[in-house]
Amino acid sequence: MLIRKKLKKQEMVVSAGIVDMNNYRLVSYHEIVRATAKFSESNLLGAGSFGKVYKGQLIDGMVVAIKVLNMQLEQSH
C-alpha cells in the first residue's frame, strides 16, 4: 500500500517498512469506500497498468487520492 499525504507544503511518501505512526492516521476500508462513493467512475482520476486512482473526501473534509492496485498482475506483488 502506498499513501501520499501533504503536510505543510511537504509531500511525504510512505511505503512498506518502518513508519513513524505519529504523523499518520489510519483510515478504514469502510471510510475509503464511502469517500470514493463506492469507487465510482465519477471519482476516477486515472488508470494505468498497475491499477486505478480515485479521488475521495474523508469525513473530516480532507481530499485524498486512493490507488487501487491490480493484484492480478505479477509486477504489482
N, C-alpha and C positions, 0 to 999 in steps of 0.2 A: 504494500500500500504506500502511496506517495501522497503527502499532504503539503499543500502550499498555503502559506499564510503570510499576510503582510503585517508587520509590526513596525510602527513608527518609521515609515518610508524605507524599511529594510526588508527585503524578501528573504524568507528562510525556507529552505527545502529540507524535508525530513524523510528519511528512508529507513529501512530495517536496520536496527543497530541500537546502540545505547543512546537514549534521548533524555534530556532534562525535562521531565513532565511538568515542571512548574510553569513553563512557558506555553503549554498547550492544554486544551481541554478535550475530553472525549466526547464524541458525537455518536449517538446510537444510529444503527441502520434505520430504525423507525423514523428518526428525525431527518435523515438523508432522503428517505423515500418521500416524506411529507414536503421537504424543502424543494425537491425537484418535481413535485406533482406526479409522483409515481414514474419518474424518469420519462416525462412527457416529451414528445418530439418538439413541442414548442419551446422547451428549455434546452434543446440540443445546441451546443456551441460548435461542435465539430466532431469528426470521426476520422480515424486513421487505421493503420494496420494493426495497432495493438488494442484498440477499443474506442470508446466514445467519451466525450466530455460534456457534462451538463452544467448549466447554471442553476444555482439554488439559493434560497434565502432562509437562513436558520431562524429559529423562534425569536432570537434576540435582535434580528434585523441584519446580521452580518451576511453579506453576499459572498458566496463561495463557488468554486469550480470543483466538480466531482468527476474524477476519471474512473470509468468502469473498464477494467481490463478484460480482454477476450481471453479467457483461460484455456480455450480450445487450441490456441497457438502455442507451439513448442517454445518459441522465443520469449513468451511472456512469463514463463515459470522461473 
